[in-house]
Amino acid sequence: MEKVFDAHIHHLLKVPMNRAVGILQREFEQTGTEGGCFLSVPHEAGPDGIVHTEHLQNLKMLFFKHVFGENHYAFAGLMHPSDYTDRKAIKKDFLRQAEEYLSVGFDGIKMLEGYPSLLKARGFGLDDEIFDDFYAFMEKNGHPIIIHFANPAENWDREKASPHAIMAGRVYDGTYPTKDEISAEVFRVLDKFPRLRLAAAHFGFFMGEKQNAERFLGAYPNTYFDITPGGEQFFKMLEDWEYWHGFLLRYRNRIFYGTDFYAFSDADEETWKTLFLRRPRLIRQFFETDTEHDYMGNPFRGVALEKPLRDRIYRENAKHFLNPRTPVDKAYLVREAERLTLVPNKESPFADEDLAFILDTLKA
């Protein structure tokens, strides 16, 4: 099995940390994952417009990096307030957070701020000046950002949206910013900060938008795509594989592997295998074979991408996007875990149990 570096790993499911470590280890072993990047997602918003905060997210990602060690990285997420009245103070605090996170062992920042439900709930875009000092700091120092913005174009049309998107409440009406508006925000950020080290998760959902895909990688020197499946952009690539094959060749140094890996509950062995293997298997079958396969009811034929290009995507390019791995400040992890034990009304599942496990492990 070819080895991979997975630059898109989360811990968002209801699995306690003491079990998640072992589950992830098993999943990595079974998929040939020799390293990866843990991405924090501290805020999410549902169709009701309520923003939920997972207070332990940043701590968990840095702890995973510490536990898994060499060849593993962690990206923090910016913590947002519930009230944006004092915008100058918030702008200053976003910069302070980035400076702190990148001094204690985080390797970059993960932004979910471009997610449609969060954009609607907060009422300001990715290009809002509230982020300017943060972007300027990241650009000046060459620190990387992985950003999720928008979603599949079909999600703005209920008749075209997938059943999964409808069930998850990821179908957007006129009260949400459009996909084009969100993409325009990203390009305005890049026009203002053209040397920003910015990777768009899920190909930026640009597989149906060749002009935007070309602009994103062609007009700015430090932009990247990760190939994490989302909206099943692989099937859109097959609609004009000759073009997209050429695209992958032209930008062979700017596209890297990711899966949206989670520590799925392994209470049911067969279900666990199905869930955690689903996306890695899709990528492997797509890029490594020229035979027929099925992904969640979608038949497709693999493209048998040439191995030197697979090697770049699977392992090499993420290392070019990332800076040299920074050491984890273990004392910071302890202080942060102790601080969070005093935070009331934590929304994190298993918060007290997880904090006790983290502290016990660090102090052992």
N, C-alpha and C positions, 0 to 999 in steps of 0.2 A: 504494500500500500504506500502511495506517495505521501510524504510528510507535508503538513500544512501549518501555517501560522495564522490563527484565527483572530483577526483584529476587531471582532464585533461580538463580545460576550456580555451577557447581563445576568443579574440575579434579581428577578422581579416576581417569581412564583412563590407560593406559600410552602416553602421548604426551609426548615431551620438551618442555620449556618453549620452546626456540627454534622449534619447529614449532607449538606450541599457540597462541602469540600470533598467528601468521598465520592459522591455521585459525579461531580465534575471530573474527578480524576479518572473514573471508569469511562466516562463519555469521551474524554480526551484520548485515552488508550485505544478505544475501539474505533476512533475516527482518524488516528494518526496525527493528532494535534500536538505538535511539539512545543508550542508556545502560543501566546495570545495576549489580547488586551481586554481588560475588564472595564466596561463603560457604565458610568453612573447615570441613573435617571431618577432624580429626586422629586420630580413633579409630574403629575399626569392630570388631565381633565377629561371628564366624561361628557356625554351628550347633555347632561343637566347643567353644564357650565361650571360646576364646582371643581376647584383645583385641590388635589390631594397631595400631601407632602409625605414622602418616605424619609424620615429624619436620619435613618442609619445608612442610606445609600452610599455616600462618599466613604464613610468608615469601612463599610463592607468591601468596597472595591479595592481600597488600599490594603485591607487585611488579606484579601485573596492574593494580591500581588506579593505580599510578604510571605504567605504560606507556600505558594507555588514556586516562588523564587525565580531563578535565572530564566531568561527568555519570556517573562511575563511582565506586563505593564498595566497601568491603571490610569483612567481619565476621570477627573472629578466633574460634577455638574454644579452650575451656579445655583446657590440657594436664593430663592426669591421671597420678598416680604408678602404679606397679605394685603398691604395698603401701599399704593404707589404715589401717595400725596407728595412726599419729599423726594422728588426725582433727582435732585442734585446729590443728596445723601446716598441714594441707591446706586447712582452712577459711580460714585466714589467707592461704594462697598463692593460692587462687581469687580473693580480693579483690585481692591484689597484682597478679595477672595482668591482671585487668580494668582496674585503674587504669593499668597500663603500656600495654596495648594501645590504650586510648582516648586516650592522650597522645602516641602516635607516628604516628597517622594512620588507625587503624581507626575505623569509624563505628558499630560495635555488636558484639554477640556472637551467634554461631550456636551453638545447642545441639542436638546429636544425642543428648544424655543420656537422652532419653525413648524411644529405640529399644528394642524388646523384648529383643533379644539383648544390648545393653549393660546394660540394667537387670538381666537375669538374671546376667550375668557379674560385675557389681559388687556386687549384693546390697543396694543401697539406692536409694530412689526420688528423684524430682524434688523432693519436699517435704522431703527430709532436711535437718536443720539444718546440714549441712556446706556447703550453698549459701546459707545465710541472709545472711551478710555481703555476698556477691556480689549477691544479689537486692536487698538494702537499698541498696547503692551504686548499682545500675542504676536503681532506682525514684527515689531521691532526686535523681539528676542527669538523669533523663529519657533515659537511654541506651537504645536499642532492642535487643531480643532477637528473633531468629527461631528458633523451636523446632520440631523434628520430634518428635512423640510418638505412640506406638502405631503402627498400620498399619491397613489395611482390615480391618473386622470379619470378613470371610470368611477371613482368614488364620488364624483360630483354629478353623477347621473344614475339615479336609482335603478333605471332599467338596464344599465350596463354593469352596475356594481356586482361583485361576487356575493354569493349567499353569506360567506364568512364576514365580509365587510358590513353587510346589512345587520347580521346578528350582533356584531361587535359595536354597532352604533357609529361606524366610520363612513357614513354617507352624509354629504354636506349640501345644505340648501343655501339660499341667498343670504343667510345671516353670517356665513363664514366667508373669509377671504377666499378668492378663487385660486386655483393652482397657478395660473399665470401671474396673479398678483404676488403670490408668495415667491415664485421664481424671480420675479422682478426685484423683490427686496434683496434676495441673495446677490444678484448681479450689481445692485447699487452698493452693497457692502464691499464687494470685490473691486468695484470701480474706485471706491474711496480708499480701500486698503489692498492694493493690487498684489502685494507680495505676501498676503496672508496665507499661512499653511493650512489649507482647508480641504477636508475630505468629505464628499457628499455620500452619505450612506444610501444603500439601495440604488446605486447608479443615479441618485438624484431623481429617480422616477422619470428619467429623460429618454427611456427607450423608444417612446413614440414621438420624440421631439429631437430629431437629428441636429437641427440648427442650435438648439440650446445645449445639447451634449457637446457639440464641437466648440461652442463658445466657452463653455465652462472649463474645458481642458486646454483649448487653444489660445485663449486670450490672456490667461494668467499663468505665471510660471510655477506656482506652488500648489496647484489644485490637483485633487485625486478623486477617483471613484472607488467605493468598495462594492463588491459584487453580491453582498447579502441579498438573498431573494426577498422580494417585496413587490406585490402586484404581479409577480411571476414575469418579470421583465425578460427572462430567458426565452419565453415563448414568443415575445414580441421581436426579439433578435432573430428568431428563425424566419420571420416574415420577410426579412431581407438580410440573410446571413452573409452574403457577399459583402455588403456595405459594412456590417458590424464586425466581420472578421478583419476587414481593412482598418477599421477604427481601433480594434484591439492591438493590431500590429503597429499602427502609427503612435499610439499612446501606451506602448508596451511597458513603460516604466512608471505609469501613473494610475494603475488599476490593481487593487489588492483584494485578497480573500477575506470573507467574513460570512457568518452564518446566522447571527442572532441566537447564539447558543444560550441555553438555560440549563439549570440543574432541575430537570424534570423529576417529579416524584417517581421512585422506583418501586412503589408498593406492589404494582402489577408489572412484572418483568416484561411481558410482551408489549403492553401499552407503552411502557417507558422506552423500549427500543424503537418502536414505531415513531414516537414523538421526537426523540433526540436525533435519530438518524435521518428524519425526513428531509431536512434542508441540506445537510452535508451530502446525502446520497444524490439529491437532485443535481448539485453542482458537479459531483464526480461523474455521474452518468452523462451529464451534458457535455463536459469538457474532455472526458477521457475515453468515450466510446463512440462508435458510429452505428449503434444498434437501437432498436425500439424500446421505449420505456413508458411508464405511466407515473404521473405525479398528481395525486389527489383527483383522479378522473380526467386528467389532461394528458393525452398521448403525445409523445415527442420522440424524435430521433437525435442522438448525440452527434456532436460536431467534430469529435476527435481532434481537438486543438493540439497543435504541435507542442511537444514536450518542453522545448526551451521557453516558449511563451507561458506554458502552464507553470513552470518553475518560477518565473518572475511573479506571476499573479499569486501563486500559492504561498510563496515564502519571501522572495527577495524585495518586492516593492514596498511592503509595509515597513521594512527596516529602513528604507530610504525616507519614508514619510515620518517615521518616528525619529526622535533624537536619541543619542545614547541613553540607555536605561539609567535612571537616577536611583540612588539608594533610598530605601524607606526609612524614615525617621521613626523608629520604634517607640521612642518616648512620646512623640506626638500621638501615635495610635493609642497609647495608654491614656494620655490626657483626654483625648477626644472621646474615648469609650467611657471614661469616668464622668465627663461632662454630660454625655447623653443619658447616663443613668438618672440624672436629676431633671431631665426635660419631661414635663407632664404630657399626658395625652398623645403619646407617640402613635402614629398611624402604622408604623412598621409591624408586620406580623411577627410574632415571637420576639418582640423587642427586648424584653428583659432576659429571656433565655439566651438570645444571641449575644447580648452585651456581656453576660456572665461567661459564656463560652469564649468570646474574644479575649476578655481580660484574663481568664484562666490560662489560655494558650500563651498569651504574651508574657505572663509572669512566671510560667513554668520553668 
